[in-house]
């Protein structure tokens, strides 16, 4: 490849040294550890805004689509931190992070019927469970007795949309992205409206009228005495601003709203909340996760420097993590070279060319970030679906669709293979260290 010039190699060497000095060196671990204390309050505030919105939307999604709570992100993201053994320390494992199955501690997370039993009042449980009977389950439902959700569409609505709602601070940008990508995936317009409305409702719920058991102290306002409900303003998918009366948590999560909801989608709520009192279990799940996440934040610096042995901490040239970073950057250069070749063809300026290089790097990395929720549904999609998502995202950033298509076609021959390699290499050092530590324990 002609792109591996001296300039690129020198730039890559500088990036490796910078990565080592800021992430995995002795000084970096200590400085980053101190920064966790400086940024803890900011992190916690931002985390509450993002995860509360996502978790509340997950409650809506579970009830409206009769979905199994165990497959919904980020409601089930939880892990434990423990001290390593001597063998693990010798392999550069300074903290052991393990996923936690929340359904062991909270039985309501096992499946949809359990979720209903632990969160909905007894008199409304049969009605809630009726929704599940029309859904087919692979390996359980007999042929012709249920309807299967399209896998990609279900994953997209379940996990991807929430992260993009949080990521796109510009609601107009998110609206166009949802409509265009939803149309290309074949998501019904009614479902797009339902998803948008519920995201809007739960967004308002995190900063609207105070609701006992759902709102946090110090946030929201109390409904004046004598008022049966409060009215809040919600923007719809078509841009219309509507005034919605809210009385109970149900109104935000799944309740039928006259003039907004479509018949057959939202649920007609009883007078009074259908949720268990004083606290449905799912809220206990959310509060527990938030408390544990805050207490784990101090381990961030250790997590960044994990899987680096004492000898490797002294020099970037000895560090396996740095060699892993080098390999991943080489993969990125393949995509960048294609983008530069196309940019030269159209005689684009340096600034615009750099934006297309960024888009090309994103094409290789899209859905492969191992530590970010909402990525897994994008990991195994085929190239045509990947193309739709990637182009839709970067057209919104102001790039031209015909140039993006040309870059994609230039990457297509090796794209699937290189994406697979990138994901495997990203796990390589971790798996090697864990295997060596396990071997030495024998």
N, C-alpha and C positions, 0 to 999 in steps of 0.2 A: 504494500500500500504506500502511495506517495505521500500521505499525510504525516507519516512518522518522521518528520524533519527534526533537525536539531532544536528548532524553536519550540516545537511541541514537547520534546523530551525534557528540555530545560524547564519549561513551564510545569510539567508534570512532577519533576523533581522538587520544585519549590512547593507545590501543593502537598506533596507527601511530607516534607519537612514541617510545613505549617500544621498539617493534620496531627502529626506526632506531638508537636510542641503545645498544641491547644487541647488535645484530647487524652492521649495515653501516656505522656511522660509523667515522671514523679511530680514535677511542679504543676503540671496541668491538673492532676487528680486533686492536689491540695487546693489550688485556686478555685477549681470548679466546685469543690466541697464547700468552701466559704461562700461562693456565690449562691448556693442553694438556700442558705440562711438569708441572704440579702433579697432574694427574689421569691421567697416562700409565700408572702402575702399576695403578691401579684399573681403568682401561679395559681394559688387557691381561688382567687376571685375569677380568673379566666376559666379555670377548670369548672367551677360551679356554673358559669354561664353556658359553657359548651355542653357539658355532660348532662346537666339538668334538662336542657332543651332536648338533647338526643334521647334521654331516658323517658321523658314524658311523651315524646312522639312514639317511642317504642310501645308504651302502654296503649296509645291510640291504635297503632298498627295491629297489635295482638288482638284487641277486642273487635276491631272493625273487620279484620280478615281471618279471624279464628286461627291465628298463627301459633306455632309451637314456640314458646318463649325461649327455649334452650338454643335456638338457632338465630336469635335476634341479637345483633350488635348495636351499641356497646353495652347493652344491659347485662351481658354475661362476662364482660372483661374483668377479671380479677386474678391476682396472683399473690403468692407469698414470698417473703424474703427470709432466708435462713443463713446461718454461718456455715462456711465450707469445712470439709475435713482437711487433714494435713495433706493428703494426696491431691485434693483439689487445689489447695493453695499453691502447691508446687507446680501445678499446671496453669497458674495465673487466674484461677477462679476465686475471686475475693468475696463474692456473694452469690448465693444459689437462688435463682428466681424460678418458681414453678407455678404453672397455671392451677387455679382453684376451681373446682366444680361447685358452683353456687347452689345447685339443686340438692346437695347433701345437707347444707345448712338451712336452705329455704326450699321446702318441698313444692312450693307453688311454682317453681321454675322448671319442673320436670316436663310437663306437657300442658296443652291448652286446658283440658278438664281440671287439672290440678290448679292452674292459674285462676280459673273461675272459682273453684272451691275456697281458695285462700284469700280472694280479693273481693268477691261479689257477695252481697247479702243473700241468704238462703232462698228468699221468695223470688229472686230474679235469676237464679242459677240455671234452671231448666231452659229459660228463654235464651240465655247467653250460649248455652251448649248446643242449641238448635242450629246455630250458624255453622258449626263444625260438620254437621251431617252431610252437607252438600260438597264438602271438600274431599278429594280422593287422596289417599296416602299410599305411596309406593310400598308394595309388599303387604299391604293390609286390606285396602278397598278392592272389592270385586269389580271386574270389568263392567262398565256401563252404569255403575251405581254412584259415581261421583265425578267431579270435575277437577282436573289437575291444573295447578298454577304453572304458567310458563316459567321455567327455571330462571332464565336470565332476567326476565321482567320482575319476578318475585324477589330475587336477590337485589336488584336495582332499587326497587321501592322500599325494601326492608332495611337496607344498610347503606347504600351509596348516596341516596338523595339527602339523608340527614347530614352527612359530612359535607356535602357540597353547599347545603343551606348555610352551614356555619362558616364554610370557607369563603363563599361569595358574600362579601359585605354589601355589595350593590344588589339590591333585590330585583331591579330591572334586568340586570345581567343574568341572575339566576332564573328569572321567569323565561327569558328567551332560550336559555340553555335547556330548561326542563321541557318546554314546548317542542323545540326542534329535535332534541335527542329522544324524547318520548314518542314523537311521531315516527322517527326512524326505527325505534324498537317495537313499534306497534302497541304502545300503551294507550288504552282508551282515554279519550278526552275527559270522561267523567272521573276516571281514576286520577288523572293529573290534577283535576280541580279538587278532588277529595284530599289528595296528599298536600297540595298547596294550602288549602283551608286549614287542615289540622296542624301543619307546621306553623301557620300564622296564629292559630288559637293558642298553642302551647307556648309560642314565643311571647304572646301577650300575658299568658298565665304566669310567666316567670317575673313579670314586672307590673302586673295589673292589680286588681282588687285583692285584698288579703283573704285567703281561704284557709281556714283552720285545718291543719294536717298536711297541706300541700305547699303553702307559701312559707318562706323563711321570715323569721322575726327581723324587723328593720327594713323589709322590702314590701312594696305594695302599699295600698291605703285601705283603711277600714271603710266599709259601706256605712253611710250615715244612718243613724237610728231612725227606724220607721220605714226605711227603704227595703223592699223585698228583694230586689236585685240591683245590680250595677250594670251600666251600659258601657261597652268598650268598642273602639273603632278597629276594624279588621279590614285589610286590603285583600281583595279577591284576585284570582289569576288573571281576569280580564282588566284589572286595574281599578275596578269599582271599589269605593270605600263604603262599607256597610257598618251600621251600628247594631251590635249584637248584645242582647241581654244575657248576663251570666249570673247564676245563682249558686251552682254546685260545681265540683270538679268534673262531673260528667259533661257539662256544657263545653268544656275545653277538649276533653279527650275523645268522646264518641257521640255526644248527644245530638239529636236532631235539632237544627236551628232553622226556624221558619224563614223562608226567603233566601236561604243560603244552601241548605242541604238538598241533595237529590233523593227522591224516593227510592228505597231499596239499598241505600248505601249507609247512611248514618242510622243510629239507633234511637228510637223514641224513648227518652228517659222518663222515669217515674217522677212524681213530685217528691223532691228529696233525693238524696244521692243513692245510687245502687251499690256504691262501694261499702265494704265492711267498715264499721266504726269500732273503736276510735281510729284505727289505722290499718289499711289494707297492707298485706305482707310486702307487696312490690315496693311500697314507699320505704319500708324497713330495709329492703335490698339496696335501694338508692342511697339512703342515709349511711348505711354501713360501708358501702363502696367509697363514698366520698370521704368518710372519716379515715379509712385505711389508706386511701390514696394520699391524703395530706401527710399522714405519718410516714409514708414511704418516700416522700419527695427527697429527703436527705440522702437517699441511696443513689440518686441520679448520677453523681460523679463516678461512683463505683461501677455502676452499670455501663457507663461509657468506656471505662478502662478495663472491663472484664476480659478474661482470656488472653492476658498479656503477662508473661512470666517476668520474674525479677530481672533476669538478664536482658530481656527485650526492652525493659523500661529505660535502659541506658543509651540506646541508639536506634534511630529509625531503620538503619540497615540490617539490624538483627530481628526486627519485629515482624512477626507473621501477619499481624493485623495491617501493617503498612503495606506489605506485599499484596495482601488481599485488596486493599484500597487501590493499589497500582493496577491490578488486573481489571478491576471494575472500571477504572478510568480509561483504560485502553479500549474496553468495550464501548464506552461512551464516544471515544474518538472515531469509531467506525461510523456512528450515526452523524457526528458533527461533520465528518468529511463529505458525506453525501449532501448535507445541507449546504456546505460551502460551495460544492460543485454546482448545485442548482442556483445559488445566489450569484455566482460568477456569470452564469448563463444569462440571468436577467439584469446583470450589472447593478445590483443593489448596493446601497451604501453600507459602511461598516456597522453602523448602529442597527439597521434593519437586519443585516446578515446575522448579527449576534442574537437577535430575537429568534430567528429561524433555527440557529444552533441550539438555543435553549429548548425550543419545541422538539427538536430531534432527540435531545437527551431525555426529555420527558416521554417520548414515544418508547424508548427502550426501558424506562423505569416504571411506566404506568402500571399500577396494580401489583408491583413487586416489592413494595416497602413492607418489610416483615413486622414492623412495630407500630403500624398505624391501622386503626380499625376502619372498616369500609373498603379495604383494598382487596380482600380475598375474592369477592365476587368478580373482580376484574382480572384475576390471575389466570383463569383458564378459559377466557372467552376466545373465540376464533379471530383471525386477523380482520375479517370484514367488520365485526362488531367493534374490535379495537380501533379500527380506522374511523368509524362513525364517532365514537366517543372522543378520540384524540382531535380530530378535525373540528368537531363542534366546540371543544374547549378553546382551541387556539384561534378559531375564527372570531370568537367573542373577544379575544385579546387584540384584534385588529389585523391579524395576518390574513393573507389571501388564500382562498380555498384551492385554487388551481396549483399554486406553488407547493402548498402542503401535500396535495395529492401526488405531485411529482417526487417530493422527498419520500413519501411513504412507498411509492413504487420502487424507488432506488434502494430502499431498505428491505423490501419484501423478501428477496431471495434468502436472506440469512436472519431475518428478524425473529422468527419463532425460535430458531435454534439458539440465537444469542440471548434472548430473554430467558430461556430455560437455563442456559449456562450462568447467567448473571444471578439468578435466584439460588442456584446450587453453590456458587462461589461465595455468596453472601453468608451462607450457613457453614462453610467449610471449616474455618478456624474453631468456631464454637463446637461443632460436632467432634473434631479431632481432639480438642482439649478434654471434653467430657469422656470420650472413649479411653484416652490415656489414663485419666484419673480413675476410671472404673477398673481398668486393667491392673493398676498398681494396688488397688484395694484387695485383690484376690490373694 
